[in-house]
Amino acid sequence: MYATLTRPSAKSSKVVAFEVANHWWVFCFRNPRLTDPAMLSEVESAVLNKLEQLPLRGQVVLDFRRVEFCSSQLLGVMLAVKREVNLRGGTLVLTRVSRQLTDMLALTRLDRQFTVVERLRDVVGQPSRRATLDAPAIGMDGVDWIDSVQ
């Protein structure tokens, strides 16, 4: 069973941190510039390897809190993650997306393919496993630190 909240695990890679909050698998990118092809390949491998353990109908968040600038190769990584989550009947949400990434998603019309939510706690604070994003957040006391971490 899942813990209600865990801090980033020791198994987190150098490029992406992983944590579980209220049944949501949260991946947080560590580098403010996701432009290097080798680094993006490492990000993709780290996330996809972890997603092999995602249960059916699992819930995943890609948190961009630290990302200030990215290359278009990141879109390919995001699509690969979306494909894996969809194969398991899961939910994928993007949080704290920069203006540059928002513009890139709109320009490529991929903004229609992803659910984007401003604050992470608006996602992980949901009360049930298949919560809707329109429902009011409940029980967020345990996850307040998530949106305050720099």
C-alpha positions in Angstrom: 0.0 0.0 0.0 1.1 3.6 -0.5 2.2 5.9 2.2 0.2 9.1 2.5 3.3 11.2 2.0 7.0 10.4 1.5 9.9 12.7 0.9 12.1 12.1 -2.1 13.5 8.6 -2.0 17.1 7.5 -2.1 16.3 5.9 -5.4 15.6 9.3 -7.0 18.1 10.0 -9.8 20.3 13.0 -10.2 18.0 14.6 -12.7 14.5 13.8 -11.3 13.2 13.3 -7.8 10.4 10.9 -7.0 7.9 11.0 -4.1 4.5 9.7 -3.3 1.8 12.0 -1.9 -1.8 10.8 -1.3 -1.5 8.0 -3.9 0.0 10.4 -6.5 3.4 9.5 -8.0 5.2 12.9 -8.2 8.3 13.4 -10.4 10.1 16.7 -9.8 12.8 17.7 -12.3 15.9 18.9 -10.5 17.6 21.0 -13.2 16.4 24.5 -14.1 17.5 24.0 -17.7 16.3 20.9 -19.5 18.1 21.5 -22.8 20.9 18.9 -22.9 19.9 15.9 -25.0 21.9 13.5 -22.8 20.3 14.9 -19.7 16.8 14.6 -21.2 17.6 11.0 -22.2 18.5 10.3 -18.6 15.3 12.0 -17.4 13.2 9.9 -19.7 15.0 6.7 -18.7 14.6 7.5 -15.0 10.9 8.3 -15.2 10.0 5.4 -17.5 11.9 2.9 -15.4 10.0 4.0 -12.3 6.7 3.9 -14.2 7.2 0.2 -14.9 6.1 -0.2 -11.3 3.0 2.0 -11.6 -0.2 0.1 -10.7 -3.2 0.1 -12.9 -5.1 3.4 -12.9 -2.1 5.0 -11.2 -1.9 8.8 -10.8 1.2 10.6 -11.9 2.4 14.3 -11.6 5.2 15.8 -13.6 6.2 18.8 -11.4 8.1 21.5 -13.2 8.8 23.7 -10.1 12.5 24.1 -10.8 12.4 24.2 -14.6 13.0 27.7 -16.0 13.9 26.7 -19.6 13.6 23.6 -21.7 14.2 22.4 -25.2 11.5 20.9 -27.5 13.0 17.4 -26.8 11.2 17.6 -23.4 7.9 17.4 -25.3 9.0 13.9 -26.5 9.8 12.9 -23.0 6.4 14.1 -21.8 4.6 12.2 -24.6 6.5 9.0 -23.7 5.4 9.4 -20.1 1.8 10.1 -21.1 1.9 6.9 -23.3 3.1 4.8 -20.4 0.5 6.2 -18.0 -2.3 5.7 -20.5 -1.3 2.1 -21.1 -2.0 1.5 -17.4 -5.3 3.5 -17.5 -3.8 6.1 -15.3 -3.9 9.9 -14.9 -1.1 12.3 -15.8 -1.1 15.9 -14.6 1.5 18.6 -15.1 2.1 21.2 -12.4 3.9 24.5 -12.0 4.6 24.7 -15.7 6.8 27.7 -16.8 5.5 30.3 -19.3 8.0 29.1 -21.9 6.8 25.5 -21.6 3.2 26.6 -21.7 3.9 28.6 -24.9 5.6 25.6 -26.4 2.7 23.3 -25.6 0.2 25.8 -27.1 2.3 26.3 -30.2 2.5 22.5 -30.9 -1.2 22.1 -29.8 -0.1 19.6 -27.2 -1.8 21.7 -24.5 -4.9 19.8 -25.5 -3.2 16.5 -24.6 -2.1 17.4 -21.1 -3.9 18.5 -17.9 -2.1 21.4 -16.4 -2.7 22.5 -12.8 -1.0 25.5 -11.2 -0.3 24.2 -7.8 0.9 20.7 -6.8 -1.2 20.6 -3.7 -4.4 21.2 -5.8 -3.6 17.8 -7.3 -2.3 15.7 -4.4 -4.7 17.1 -1.9 -7.6 15.4 -3.6 -9.5 13.0 -1.3 -9.8 9.9 -3.5 -7.8 7.7 -5.8 -9.7 8.8 -8.9 -10.4 12.4 -7.8 -11.4 15.0 -10.3 -9.4 18.2 -10.5 -12.6 20.3 -10.1 -13.3 18.9 -6.6 -12.3 21.1 -3.6 -9.0 20.1 -2.1 -9.4 18.2 1.2 -6.8 17.3 3.8 -3.9 19.3 2.5 -2.3 19.9 5.9 0.2 17.1 5.2 1.3 18.4 1.9 1.8 22.1 2.4 5.5 21.8 2.2 5.2 20.6 -1.5 4.4 24.0 -2.9 6.9 25.8 -0.7 10.0 23.8 -1.6 12.3 25.7 -3.9 
